[in-house]
């Protein structure tokens, strides 16, 4: 897989606000889909992780998100959500995400997610860590 991972997203009526521009929380949903599809591309289905495929039942939660809204998207735009890992911690992972219209960045974000088991932070399982380290090496 090449880094960054890319996911195409079309802007629908439900993604916009009264002004016809994409509502700010819609970008957060687009980025969530990008992170989920990145995991899937690495062979890490969220439902399987929750069922214990990596040893114990785990899931990822957003710990922090820093967003920079640069330009708006509008109805019918075809966007690309780019996602790539930045840093790996013991139980956390930081990701660079961008919502793009062509080559134009509309929203950029740094998102920190934490691996959780039974409501508590848990070290990234070796299999999960190895897949993200390999992806970071491809940059």
N, C-alpha and C positions, 0 to 999 in steps of 0.2 A: 504494500500500500504506500502511496506517496503522501507526504505531509505537505500541506494540510489536507485533512479530510474535507470533502465538499458535499453539501446537500442542497439540491435545488428546492426552492419554496416559491410558490405563486401567491401573490397577495389577493385575498378574497374580501368581499364586503365585510365579513365578520371581523377582519383584522383592522378595520379602519374606524376612525372616530367621526364625529359630526362634521368635521372639516374636510373629510375625504382623505386624510393622511393616515398612515399606519399608526395605531395607538401604541404608546411606549411599551405596555406590557406584552404586546404581540411579539416584539423583538425578543423578549425573554423566553416566550414559548418557542420561537424559531430556534433559539440557541439551545434550549432543552432538547429539541429534536435532533439538533446537530451533535450534541454530546451522546445521545442515545444511539444514533447511527454510527458514530465513531466506535463506541463499544461493540456494536454489532459487527462492524467491519473487522474488528480484532477477534471475533469469535466469542465475544462475551455478551450473551443475551442477558438483559436485566432480570427477566423472569427466572432464568436458570441460576443466576447468582443468588437470587432470593430463595431459591430452592436448595441451595447448598452446593452448587457445582464447583465452587472454589474451596471446598472444605466445610465452612460454616455458612449459614445463611447471611449474606451481606447485601448492602445496598449503598448507594452514594447519596449524600445530601449536600446541598450548596451551603457552604460556610460563609463565603463572601463573594461579592460581585461588584466590580467597578466598571461602570458603563460610561461611554462617551457617545452621545447622540450628535452626529455630524450633519446629516442631511436626511430629509424624510423620503420614505417610499410611498407610493400611491397605488390605488386599485389597479389590478392586472399586471403590476410589475413582476418580472421573474427575477428572483433574488438567489444568491448563493450564500449559504452559511458555511464559513470556513472554521475549522476547529483543529488546533494542534496543541500538544502538551508542551508546557514550559518547564515546570519543576516537579519532581517527585519528592514527597516527604515520607515519613514513616507510615502515616495513615492518610495522607492527603496528596492531592494532585492539583496543580495549577494549570489552567488551560488558557490559551489565547483564542478568542473567538471574534469573528468579523462577519457582519452582514453586508454583503456586497451587491451592487447593481452593476454588472459588468466588472470593470476595473475600479469602480468608484466605491470606497468604503462609506457606508451609511451609518453604521453603529459598530464600535469596537468595544471589546470587553476583556477583562481578565477575571476568570472565574476560578475560585478555589472550592473543590469538592473534597469531602471527607468520607472515607470508608467507615461504615457503621454496622455493628452486629448487636442485636438486642438493645438498641437505643444508645450504645456507647461507641466511641471511636475505636477502631480496630486496625492494626497494621495491615497494609495492603498484602493480600496473599501473594506468594512467590510467583504463581502463574500470571496473575494480573500485572504485578510489577514488571515482570520480564517482557510482557507484550508492550507496555508503555515505554520501557527503556529501549526496546528495539525500534519503536516508532520514533522516539526522540533521536536515535542514532541516524535515522534516514534523512534528517533535516539537512 
